[in-house]
Amino acid sequence: MTVDKIVRVVVGLVVTISVLLMHYSNPAWGWVAGIAGLSLAQSGFTNTCPLSFTLRKLGFKEGGCNQ
């Protein structure tokens, strides 16, 4: 898996799990989904993402959407 795919999977799981926790547990979990969304928007404008930086340092291969 490439860095881009891992980032998308992790963020998708974070949002999905936080929405489920918000529905079944406590509405405060909505903040997690909101922060994940803001982080995605920020990375779109600045082209920086802490998770992708960490994955690159760990040796995961770089790749675009079509790889």
N, C-alpha and C positions, 0 to 999 in steps of 0.2 A: 504494500500500500504506500502511496505517496503522501507527502506532508499535507497537501491540499485535501485529499480524501479523508485523512484522519481527522483534520480540523472540522470538516463538515459533519462527519459522523459524531464526533464528541459534542459539538455544539447542538446538533439535532437531538441527541440523547439528553443533554442537560435541559433543553427547553421542554421536551416531552415529559421527562420525569418531574420537572418542577410544576408543570401544568397539572399532572396527575396528583401530585402531592397537594397542590393548591385546592383541587377539587375535593379530594378525599380526606385531607388532614387539616390544613390551616391556610387561609387566604394569603398569609404573609409570604408563602412560597412563590407568589407571583413576582416578587422582587427579583428572584433568581432568573426567571425568564426575561424580565425587563433588562437586567444587567447584561445577560447574554446577547440580547438584541442590540443594545447600545454598543457593546463591544464589537459586534459584527459590522455595524454602521461605521464605527470609528476606524476599523481596519480597512474598510472600503475606501475611506477618504485618505487615510495616511499610509496605507500599505504596510502597516506593522501589526503583528499579532504575537502576543507573548507565547501562546501555545506553539505556533509554527516555528518561532525562534528556538524554543526548547527542543522541539522534535528534530530540527536541523542539527543542533548541538549534539543530540543523542545518536546522530548518524542515519536518520531516515532519509530516503532519497527524495529529491526535489522532483516535481512533475506538475504539468498543467492539467486541465480538466479532461483532456482527451487521451491521457496516458493510462 
